[in-house]
């Protein structure tokens, strides 16, 4: 899911970063946001609507909506589209409004 070859742009190699998502070890690259690393790993559903449980994915990518809210390092309602990925992060799907 990651662009590697492009006719105009150059994508230099970056350091690989490991993190945990719902108990599984996944990998991203330095400079990724959590949401972009999940997307590159094939994870399309980032959250679900509170009442009807409809899936929510990558939407605004600038932190304005709540479609990407997840638990990150035990902190609820983290906007993963603007949160930089760090080595060893623990990312979990959030159900409902999260812990308070």
Beta strands, then each sheet from edge to edge (+ up, - down):
strand 1: 16-21
strand 2: 24-29
strand 3: 47-48
strand 4: 55-56
strand 5: 69-72
strand 6: 75-79
strand 7: 90-92
sheet 1: 2+ 1- 7- 5+ 6-
sheet 2: 3+ 4-
end
